[in-house]
């Protein structure tokens, strides 16, 4: 039986794909993989933590593997035309590719900095 597997094109995920055997790989960003998994249209993939947590009743880890780092990776970047302290009440644009970064950005802004944006908007 050939599985439909979402293939994230990020370099840190590439070592996993040769381990999967002969299955159909479909390239997509992490957020799209999460959307397809939510609709039951994909069998497997390297799922973002945020998506897995909302779908863990339907998907299970295939192995004790994951992508993590003990050092700073700088994968969440915030660009602003004004100082961080002035971002309260503003709209923050989020890339459409991510599932997890929005939660991490929210944690950094709101919990660590005490800044409450009006909204987080995908694709702004």
C-alpha positions as CSV (number, residue, x, y, z in Angstrom):
1,X,0.0,0.0,0.0
2,X,1.4,3.3,-1.1
3,X,0.9,6.2,1.4
4,X,0.5,9.9,0.5
5,X,3.1,11.7,2.5
6,X,3.5,15.5,2.8
7,X,7.0,16.6,2.1
8,X,8.2,19.8,3.7
9,X,10.9,21.4,1.7
10,X,12.9,22.8,4.6
11,X,16.5,21.5,4.8
12,X,16.1,20.3,8.4
13,X,13.4,17.8,7.3
14,X,15.3,16.2,4.4
15,X,17.1,13.4,6.3
16,X,13.7,11.8,7.2
17,X,12.4,11.2,3.6
18,X,14.9,8.5,2.5
19,X,13.8,6.5,5.6
20,X,10.2,6.3,4.4
21,X,10.5,3.8,1.6
22,X,8.5,3.8,-1.6
23,X,5.6,6.2,-1.0
24,X,4.1,9.1,-2.9
25,X,5.7,12.4,-1.6
26,X,3.9,15.7,-2.2
27,X,5.9,18.9,-1.5
28,X,4.0,21.5,0.6
29,X,4.7,24.0,3.4
30,X,4.0,22.9,7.0
31,X,0.7,24.8,7.3
32,X,-0.7,23.1,4.2
33,X,0.3,19.7,5.6
34,X,-1.7,20.5,8.7
35,X,-4.7,21.5,6.7
36,X,-4.6,18.4,4.6
37,X,-4.2,16.2,7.8
38,X,-7.1,18.0,9.4
39,X,-9.3,17.1,6.4
40,X,-8.0,13.5,6.4
41,X,-6.5,14.0,2.9
42,X,-2.9,12.9,3.8
43,X,-1.6,9.8,5.4
44,X,1.6,11.0,7.0
45,X,4.2,13.8,7.1
46,X,6.5,15.7,9.3
47,X,3.8,17.6,11.2
48,X,4.3,20.9,13.0
49,X,3.9,20.6,16.8
50,X,0.9,22.9,16.8
51,X,-0.9,20.8,14.2
52,X,-0.1,17.5,15.9
53,X,-1.4,18.7,19.2
54,X,-4.8,19.5,17.6
55,X,-4.9,16.2,15.7
56,X,-3.3,13.7,18.1
57,X,-6.5,11.8,18.3
58,X,-6.2,11.0,14.6
59,X,-2.4,10.8,14.0
60,X,0.3,9.2,16.0
61,X,4.1,9.5,15.9
62,X,5.7,6.8,13.6
63,X,8.9,6.8,15.6
64,X,10.7,8.7,18.4
65,X,11.9,11.3,15.9
66,X,11.6,15.0,15.7
67,X,13.3,18.3,14.8
68,X,14.7,20.2,17.7
69,X,17.7,22.2,18.7
70,X,19.3,23.0,22.1
71,X,20.8,26.3,20.7
72,X,19.3,29.4,19.3
73,X,17.9,28.9,15.8
74,X,16.3,32.3,15.0
75,X,13.5,30.7,13.1
76,X,11.0,33.3,14.2
77,X,11.8,36.8,12.9
78,X,9.7,39.8,13.6
79,X,10.2,42.9,11.4
80,X,8.6,46.2,12.4
81,X,8.8,49.8,11.4
82,X,8.4,51.0,15.0
83,X,9.9,49.9,18.3
84,X,8.7,46.7,19.9
85,X,7.2,48.7,22.8
86,X,4.8,50.4,20.3
87,X,3.3,47.2,18.8
88,X,0.5,46.9,21.3
89,X,-2.9,47.2,19.6
90,X,-1.5,46.7,16.1
91,X,-2.0,43.9,13.6
92,X,0.9,41.4,13.2
93,X,1.3,39.7,9.9
94,X,2.2,36.0,9.9
95,X,3.5,34.0,7.0
96,X,1.0,31.5,5.6
97,X,3.5,28.7,5.8
98,X,3.7,28.3,9.5
99,X,1.6,26.5,12.1
100,X,3.9,26.7,15.2
101,X,5.6,30.1,14.8
102,X,2.5,32.0,15.5
103,X,2.2,30.4,18.9
104,X,5.9,31.0,19.7
105,X,5.6,34.7,18.5
106,X,2.5,35.2,20.7
107,X,4.4,33.7,23.7
108,X,7.4,36.0,23.1
109,X,5.3,39.1,22.6
110,X,2.6,38.7,25.1
111,X,4.1,36.6,27.9
112,X,7.7,37.8,27.8
113,X,7.3,41.4,26.6
114,X,3.7,42.2,27.8
115,X,2.7,43.4,24.4
116,X,-0.9,42.6,23.3
117,X,-1.4,43.1,19.5
118,X,-4.9,43.6,18.3
119,X,-4.7,40.6,16.0
120,X,-2.3,38.1,14.2
121,X,-3.2,37.9,10.5
122,X,-1.9,35.3,8.1
123,X,-0.6,36.6,4.8
124,X,-0.8,40.2,5.7
